[in-house]
Amino acid sequence: MQSLENLDSLAETVNERGKLMNKVINYYNQFDEWGRLEREPIEFLVNWHYIKKYLPITGSVLDNGAGPGKYAIELAKQGYNVTLTDITTRLVEIAKDKVKEYGLESQFNGFYEADARELKMIKDESFDASLMLGPLYHLQEEKERIEAVNELYRVTKKNGVVFVAFMPRIRHVFNSLIYPENWKPNDNIDTIMQFSQTGCFDHAEERRFTGAYYFNIEDINPFMEEMGFETIHLIGSNAGTILNKNSWDYWEGKGEQEIGKIFSFIVDQATNPYILGISSHLLYIGKKK
């Protein structure tokens, strides 16, 4: 039987995590996630290229933590039956509106406001493929990450393919060194070094990206394999973020054909393991054993 002190400590931890998750939800309530993928097209282009490559030809797909539904809508356009979940009410409503705008309502089996750690509305082995392109960004406790991946495993059919997004820790270390004013409290080396050990980042400013967890790259495949998945690929979704605005302005000045070649090169190089550390996001592709 747990002591009162232990129970009080547990309650305090749960309360703090609840407050932090509310900050995460508040951030996404005011952030234009659909617009981000439009403004930074490489991440979407790379992910979508490899998602299409490894998806089954037909079937049911879960987009878990779907945000405003950009990937879900592309899946529906390809004829898949899609179920969409997200923890943020506003984003689920935006997704519904976008689906209606595109006339794709018949391709969707449901829209749910749900926590990736508890998909109780979904039966076991419901999906031929499952996406989880965001929830692991904001689960700082290992127990929580395990819960989310276990749920993904549960709802995916045997031999089903999963696509799971991660953020690499080393890239955020260098982002903090390059742009310290943007990533407070990582505006001093002691805090950056502490982050490099924990992977947890809580922004010092309100309404900024916060409550985040960044993985060491070498831990990603073993983590997913321990959860029962067979690794197919770990790719760099957005190595293009290493280029600054001046770089993009230069290449855009060369014309659309030149930019197209750059995009194609980045897509082709996404599976190169040597670029994982410079990519702001990573995509794990695996199969449920």
N, C-alpha and C positions, 0 to 999 in steps of 0.2 A: 504494500500500500504506500502510495506516494505521500511524502510529508507535505504540510501546509506550505512550507518554504518552496518546495519544488513546484507545487501547483501554482503558487503566486508567480514564480519565475516563468513558468510555462504560459500563464495568462498574459504576463507582460510581453513576452516574445510574440505571442499571437496578436496582441494589440498593436505592437510596433509594426509587424508585417502588414497588418490591415491598413494602418495609416500610410505605409509606404506604397501599398498597392493602390490606394485611393489617389496618391500623387501620380502614379503611373497612368491611371484612368483619366485623371484630370488633364494630364499632358496630351493624351490622345484625343480628348474631347475638344481641344482647341488647335491641334496640329493637323495640317493638310497632308495626310499620308498618301492619298490618291495623287495629289499634285507633286509630292516628292518623287514618286516613281515616274511621273511625266518629266520632271526637271532633271532627273538622274536616270536616263533610260537604260544605261548599260546593265545595271543590276537586274532589271526586269528582262532584258533581252537575253542575258546569259542564263538566268534561271529558267526562263521559258523554253529556251533551246534544249536544255538538258531534261527538263520535265517532259517535254513532248517526246524526246528520244527514248525515255524509259517507261512512259505510261503504257498500260495495256491498251489494245486497240479500242476497246469499248469498256463500259462499266460504270460503277458508282465511285465517286471520289469525295473525300472529306477535305474541306479547306478549313483547318482548325487554327483559330487566331487569324482570321482572314482579313481583318481590318475592313476597308471599304469595298473589298471584293474584286480587286483588279484581276487576280489570278483566277478566282472562281468564275468570273465572267468569260475569260478566255477559255476555260475548261468547258463551260456551257456552250460556247460558240463551236467547239469541236465535237459536240454531241454527247458529252458525258453528263450523267445525272449527278448533280452536285448538292452536297449539304454544307452549309456555311455556319461557322461559330465564331464568336469573338466576345471578349469580356466587356467591351465598351458598347453600351447601348447605342450611342450616337453613330458609331461605325456600322453597326448592324443595320440601323435605319438607312444610312447612306447606301449601303450595299443593296438593300431592298429597292431603293429608288433607282439606282443604277441598273439593276436587273430589269426593272419595269421599263426604264428608258430604252434599253436595248431589245425589249420584247422577248426576254428569255425566261419568263416565269415558269414555263412548262418544263424547263430543264432542272429546276431546283426542287429538292425534296424537303427542304426546311431551312429556316434561319433561326439561330438560337443565340441568345445572350448566355454565354457559358464560360466557365473557367476551364482551361486546358487540363487541369489536374483532376477534374471531376465531370466527365461527360455522361452523366447518369441517364440522359435522355436517349442515348445511342446504344443499341444492342451489340453484343460481341460479334466480331467478324462481319461487319456490315459493308466494308469498303474494299474495292479492288486496289485502290491506291489512296494514300493520305498525305496531305501537306500540313506542315506545322512551321510556318515561316515567320515566327515572331515570339511565341510564348516563352521560349527558353532565354530570350533576351532579358527577361524580367523576373526570373526565379533564382534568387540569390542563395537559397538553401539547397544543399544537395538532395535532401529528402523531397523537396518540391519538384526538382528537375526529374527525379526518378518517378514520382507520381505522374507527371505529365507524359513522360515517355512510356510508362506502363499503360496509361490510358490509350495512347496512340497504338501501341502493340495490340491491346485488347480489341479495339474496334476495327483493326485491319485484318483482312482475310489472310490465311496461310499463303505464302509466296507473294503476297501483295507488296507493292513498292511504296516506300515512304520517302518524302523529301522534307528535310528538317534544316532550318536555318540556325546558324551560330554566328557570334561575333568573336573575332580573334583578339586575345588579350594584348599581344605584342603590338598590334596596330594601334590600339588605344593608348598604349604607353607613348608611342611616337606622336600620335595626334595631340596628346597632352603637352609634350615637349615643344611641338611646333606652334600650337595654338593655346597656350596656357590660360589666356583670358576667357576662352570659350568653354573651358572644362574645369572651372573651379569646383571643388577645392584642389584639383590637380594643377595648381599654379605654383607649386613648390616641389622640389625633388623628393623631400621626405614623404609627402602624400603620394606622389607617383610611385615611389618604391613600395609603399604599403599596398597600393592598388595592384602592383605587379605580383604580389604574393597572394592576395585574396581574390582578385578578379571582380570585386564588388565596387560599383560606382554609384554614389548618390550625389546628384548635383547640388551645389551650394545655393543656387538661385532657383526661385520658384518658377514653375511652368516651363522647365527645361527637361531634356531627356534625363531620366533618373531611374533609380531602383533597378539598375542594370547589372547583368552578370556576363563577363567575358571569359571564354574558355582558352586554356592553353591548347594550341593546335594538336599537339601530340596526344592529348587526352580524349579527343572527340571520337575517333573510330573505336577505341577500346570501350568507351562509355556506352556507345550505341550497341556494340557487339555483346556487352554484358547484359543488355536489356533484351537480347534475343534477335538482333538483326544481323544480317550478313552484309558487309560493306561492298558497295559497287563502286562508288566514287566519293571523294571529298573535293569540291571544286571552289575556286575563288570567284564569287559572284560579282565582285565589283573592284577589280584591280585598277580600273580607270579612275578611281577617286584619288590616286596618287598624283594625277595631273591637276594642276591648279587652273584657275580661270584664264590666266594669260596663255597657258599651254593650249587649252581648248579654243580660245579665241584665234590663236595662230592656225590651228588645224582646220577650224571651221572656215577660215579665210581662204583655204585651199579648195573649198567647194564640197558639195554633198558626196561626190564620188570618193574623195579622199577620206572623209569622215566614215563612210560606209566600210572602207577597207580597214580602218582602225577598229571599228566595232567588230568586224569579222575576225580580226587578229586577236582581240581580247576574248571573244567567244571561244576561238580555237585553243587559246592558251589557258583557258579556265581550269583544265585538268592538270596543268603543270604544277607539281607540288612545290616548286620553288617560288611561286607567286602567292602562296596562301597567306604569308605574313604581311603582304602589302595590301591585301584586299580587305575592305571594310566589313564585308559579310562573306560567310562561307555557306555552301549548300552541301549537306550530307545526303547521299542517295544510297538507300539500302533496301534489302528485301527481308520480309518477316520469314524466319525459318519455320 
